[in-house]
Amino acid sequence: MDRSRGDRIFDAINTLLLVLITFVVLYPLLFVLSASISDPSAVVKGDLWLLPKGVNFSGYAKVFGNNEILTGYANTIMYTLVGTAINLVMTVCAAYPLSRKDFRGRHVITAMIVFTMFFSGGLIPTYLLVKKLGMLNSIWALVVPNAVAVYNIVIMRTFFQTSIPYEIQEAASIDGCGNFRILLRVVLPLSMPIVAVMILFYAVGHWNAFFNALIYLSDRSKYPLQLFLREILIQGQMQAMIDMADDSLAKKLMEVEVIKYAVVVIANLPVLLLYPFLQKYFVKGVMIGALKG
Amino acid sequence: MKQALAQQERSAAAERSRIRASLTPYLKNWELYVLISPVIAFYIIFEYVPMYGVQIAFKNFVATKGIWGSPWVGFRHFERFFDSYYFWRLIVNTVGISLYQLAVGFPVPIILALMINEIRQTRLWFKKVVQTVTYAPHFLSTVVLVGMIVMFLSPQSGIVNKLIVWLGGQPVSFMTEPGWFKTIYVSSGVWQQMGWSSIIYLAALSGIDPQLHDAAKVDGASRLQRIWHVNLPGIMPTVVILLILNMGSLMGVGFEKVFLLQNDLNLESSEVISTYVYKSGIIQSQYSFSAAIGLFNSVINFILLVAVNFSAKRLNQASLW
């Protein structure tokens, strides 16, 4: 196909701008990665622009030698697994009935659920409720108050409605399947893409969550990774880690910087590893929710 | 007598079968009600009970007496908040950050989506790279994002100040200077979310009828003209709906990022309603006062949402409900 001169100029400028945007987004991520495996003195002096200088894994050694970080990691894994499992079951329990046209009362229930997106009791009444239920300082305070998200129910309901022909469900029902069996044997096996999306959304949410842990947990041994990250990255508290080395102060201060970069990489590793595999699904998921929500 | 009794019995039987008939659609799907019952229980307990608990904003909450037993005090907590030294600062910061974010953060994903959409079909790999990279920061946690901001903007070792010095400038202490707070907040938000937010617009763009483009081409429209007259109107309904949603949370600047970016030196421009609610409520245990501020905030948000939705309906026929 022939392209006019204007077309070619347009394409060139568009491509150039997109390359620039991509670079701006990518640069900080690459820099963190490079800095985390560089020589601390090079990082502090600012010799580093993009590629690692004097490859050195001392930051990682310090982080993995720290017990609290490891505890936080283990806690986060547990909270993520338990939380995501609860989320997934609850979302299916809500989305499947709401997707059925012959489910009486679905409009009322949908309205009741959606209303909570726009108005809520707010932080303090919720906090008092969690306190009253005796969930303070336990895993339940992190996984139960967020057991399900309205937006995800809508996405999943829409998927059930638009991607699984109702005729299949009717046929199964004529063959003698009850509703439970239709859901487990017919609908869910056909819904794996959306289930993958939900797992990604919820799991990332739990992995990154810090607010509920901040207000509901008081016991340091129960802290998730993000709370320790906050101490290290933002509040600059890492006595435990730098005291272990008895080097000079200057060297310690340099190491502090590299530890920070290493901690960022370690904290995001699981998400970054999952990301490429799930990308094709999540774009689809967001689109379903966006177009027909 | 006998006849009347039989009559009565018949009508009772009819009544029973009518009840049964009206219950049939419910009974046939009893499993669905079982399935959804935990979800309904969840929303009642964790969303509607706190709404009931909001009344502590009008009471003097005493933990031992509970929500019900605590004495009413009317609007005293609201008055205290309106009269407080912090009131205007909180409003200005909250609305200021929101409007700034709306003005910058809202159009960028639209422009990005329009640009990605213009990548030629023969270069799909390039499209994929751009998308993969720009979506990625969405998955960083707020703690990590703020940690990165702090590291990059550090006056001693941060790369941004290195660059400023290299260009012959003076290092800037971004994090402790109140004047920089809102810009840092908004630009880091754009960096993190522009790709992710563009997905919705890309989806809308893919739904535009290609015939419209062909017709425009025949009429001699240039690329830019086609973007302006075909693509943009095509995604307008999506744009309006997202704008409404954004307006609805104008007073709801997210707690996490502001809280993490805050320090004692930039409080002047970084204290917003949600962080103030957290500090006075959770940290200082002034439950009623804090709940009153939270309620004030939710009510304004709700009114804004309804108002914006109403006007969008009038103007554009696109609305949330």
Chai-1 contact restraints between the chains, C-beta under 6 A:
chainA,res_idxA,chainB,res_idxB,connection_type,confidence,min_distance_angstrom,max_distance_angstrom,comment,restraint_id
A,G6,B,S222,contact,1.0,0.0,6.0,A-B,restraint_1
A,F10,B,R223,contact,1.0,0.0,6.0,A-B,restraint_2
A,N14,B,M115,contact,1.0,0.0,6.0,A-B,restraint_3
A,N14,B,E118,contact,1.0,0.0,6.0,A-B,restraint_4
A,L18,B,M115,contact,1.0,0.0,6.0,A-B,restraint_5
A,L18,B,V130,contact,1.0,0.0,6.0,A-B,restraint_6
A,T22,B,V130,contact,1.0,0.0,6.0,A-B,restraint_7
A,T22,B,V133,contact,1.0,0.0,6.0,A-B,restraint_8
A,V25,B,V133,contact,1.0,0.0,6.0,A-B,restraint_9
A,V25,B,T134,contact,1.0,0.0,6.0,A-B,restraint_10
A,L26,B,V133,contact,1.0,0.0,6.0,A-B,restraint_11
A,V44,B,S157,contact,1.0,0.0,6.0,A-B,restraint_12
A,G46,B,K162,contact,1.0,0.0,6.0,A-B,restraint_13
A,M90,B,V39,contact,1.0,0.0,6.0,A-B,restraint_14
A,C93,B,L35,contact,1.0,0.0,6.0,A-B,restraint_15
A,C93,B,I36,contact,1.0,0.0,6.0,A-B,restraint_16
A,C93,B,P38,contact,1.0,0.0,6.0,A-B,restraint_17
A,C93,B,V39,contact,1.0,0.0,6.0,A-B,restraint_18
A,A94,B,V39,contact,1.0,0.0,6.0,A-B,restraint_19
A,P97,B,L32,contact,1.0,0.0,6.0,A-B,restraint_20
A,P97,B,L35,contact,1.0,0.0,6.0,A-B,restraint_21
A,P97,B,I36,contact,1.0,0.0,6.0,A-B,restraint_22
A,F103,B,N29,contact,1.0,0.0,6.0,A-B,restraint_23
A,F103,B,L32,contact,1.0,0.0,6.0,A-B,restraint_24
A,R104,B,P25,contact,1.0,0.0,6.0,A-B,restraint_25
A,R104,B,Y26,contact,1.0,0.0,6.0,A-B,restraint_26
A,I113,B,Y43,contact,1.0,0.0,6.0,A-B,restraint_27
A,T116,B,E47,contact,1.0,0.0,6.0,A-B,restraint_28
A,F118,B,F302,contact,1.0,0.0,6.0,A-B,restraint_29
A,F118,B,L305,contact,1.0,0.0,6.0,A-B,restraint_30
A,F119,B,S298,contact,1.0,0.0,6.0,A-B,restraint_31
A,F119,B,F302,contact,1.0,0.0,6.0,A-B,restraint_32
A,G121,B,P50,contact,1.0,0.0,6.0,A-B,restraint_33
A,G121,B,M51,contact,1.0,0.0,6.0,A-B,restraint_34
A,G121,B,G53,contact,1.0,0.0,6.0,A-B,restraint_35
A,G121,B,V54,contact,1.0,0.0,6.0,A-B,restraint_36
A,G122,B,G294,contact,1.0,0.0,6.0,A-B,restraint_37
A,G122,B,S298,contact,1.0,0.0,6.0,A-B,restraint_38
A,L123,B,V277,contact,1.0,0.0,6.0,A-B,restraint_39
A,L123,B,G294,contact,1.0,0.0,6.0,A-B,restraint_40
A,I124,B,G281,contact,1.0,0.0,6.0,A-B,restraint_41
A,I124,B,Y287,contact,1.0,0.0,6.0,A-B,restraint_42
A,I124,B,S290,contact,1.0,0.0,6.0,A-B,restraint_43
A,I124,B,A291,contact,1.0,0.0,6.0,A-B,restraint_44
A,I124,B,G294,contact,1.0,0.0,6.0,A-B,restraint_45
A,P125,B,P50,contact,1.0,0.0,6.0,A-B,restraint_46
A,P125,B,G53,contact,1.0,0.0,6.0,A-B,restraint_47
A,P125,B,V54,contact,1.0,0.0,6.0,A-B,restraint_48
A,T126,B,P50,contact,1.0,0.0,6.0,A-B,restraint_49
A,L129,B,V49,contact,1.0,0.0,6.0,A-B,restraint_50
A,L129,B,P50,contact,1.0,0.0,6.0,A-B,restraint_51
A,P145,B,F46,contact,1.0,0.0,6.0,A-B,restraint_52
A,A147,B,F42,contact,1.0,0.0,6.0,A-B,restraint_53
A,N179,B,E31,contact,1.0,0.0,6.0,A-B,restraint_54
A,N179,B,L32,contact,1.0,0.0,6.0,A-B,restraint_55
A,F180,B,E31,contact,1.0,0.0,6.0,A-B,restraint_56
A,V204,B,F139,contact,1.0,0.0,6.0,A-B,restraint_57
A,N208,B,S141,contact,1.0,0.0,6.0,A-B,restraint_58
A,F210,B,V143,contact,1.0,0.0,6.0,A-B,restraint_59
A,F211,B,E256,contact,1.0,0.0,6.0,A-B,restraint_60
A,I215,B,I282,contact,1.0,0.0,6.0,A-B,restraint_61
A,Q226,B,S141,contact,1.0,0.0,6.0,A-B,restraint_62
A,Q226,B,V143,contact,1.0,0.0,6.0,A-B,restraint_63
A,L229,B,V143,contact,1.0,0.0,6.0,A-B,restraint_64
A,R230,B,V143,contact,1.0,0.0,6.0,A-B,restraint_65
A,L233,B,G147,contact,1.0,0.0,6.0,A-B,restraint_66
A,I234,B,V146,contact,1.0,0.0,6.0,A-B,restraint_67
A,I234,B,G147,contact,1.0,0.0,6.0,A-B,restraint_68
A,I234,B,V150,contact,1.0,0.0,6.0,A-B,restraint_69
A,I234,B,L260,contact,1.0,0.0,6.0,A-B,restraint_70
A,E257,B,S157,contact,1.0,0.0,6.0,A-B,restraint_71
A,K260,B,M151,contact,1.0,0.0,6.0,A-B,restraint_72
A,V264,B,V144,contact,1.0,0.0,6.0,A-B,restraint_73
A,A267,B,V144,contact,1.0,0.0,6.0,A-B,restraint_74
A,V271,B,F139,contact,1.0,0.0,6.0,A-B,restraint_75
A,V286,B,I199,contact,1.0,0.0,6.0,A-B,restraint_76
A,M287,B,A203,contact,1.0,0.0,6.0,A-B,restraint_77
A,A290,B,I200,contact,1.0,0.0,6.0,A-B,restraint_78
A,A290,B,A203,contact,1.0,0.0,6.0,A-B,restraint_79
A,L291,B,A203,contact,1.0,0.0,6.0,A-B,restraint_80
